[in-house]
Amino acid sequence: MSRGEHMKSFLTIGQLSKLSGIHTKALRYYESINILKPAYVDPINSYRYYTYSAIPYVKVIKICADYGIPLKKFNNFINDNNEIMISEILQIAQDIIKEKEEALQQDKNHIEQFKSQINLSKQLDYTSYHHIETGDEDYLILPFVGEILSDPYYREVYKLLISLSVSKISFEQRVGCYYKKIGNTWKQYIACKIDHSKEYIDFDTICLKNSHIHGEHIDQKNIPIRIKELDAEFNVQELLIIETLECPYNFTKPHLELRYLYKTSS
């Protein structure tokens, strides 16, 4: 077999780049850190040549680069016979991709939640006695005495969120106060929105399912007066006041959304 015929079975670095979709600069870097070796080096011009089997191999390297497996540790997966432990690498990459997919889904959920809050806030700007569709919203509640948005309130919220994180309980960044009339006395609680699909043995919760809910904006200073008005006018005995987003958003003065509940039959 002539030298020319022999070379037809190899790929130049440019051909390897085209077939794998990986830039020649990256391929040269892989070689510089000794994780990609040419099958043949021309002794005359030092050109590198690769076999077709290098195509899936360099794609695996790129996957690892894209998902955080340190390439300089790639040699840990290559044995003394210059064979690569491909299954181990793929499993690690798969685990990393799964984590990133979960994080991406969480970010998408947060965006949807924030946009929903902003849209509702716009509706409350232009309507009164606005009916809110909540579905199966659950809130975890803890007894609290004090004003919403006060320093004691934020201390309790911080402690609650830390506790939920330690307990690996999924929650949304929707916090506020829940008010329930028991006898002639209004009881107040810190409230935090949580995942409806879970059970919370160590915490008290409320579910807004089967509740007819109206919403409105409210200023912090008007809360006591508004509670008395709703009690006298509609005999409302449950309220939820939560911090929410609006656009434009003033993070130095949280926006408050008041929801008052009318229980309906299941």
Beta strands, then each sheet from edge to edge (+ up, - down):
strand 1: 11-12
strand 2: 40-41
strand 3: 48-50
strand 4: 130-132
strand 5: 138-143
strand 6: 171-182
strand 7: 185-194
strand 8: 204-207
strand 9: 211-217
strand 10: 238-244
strand 11: 255-263
sheet 1: 1+ 3- 2+
sheet 2: 4+ 9- 11+ 10- 6+ 7- 5+ 8-
end
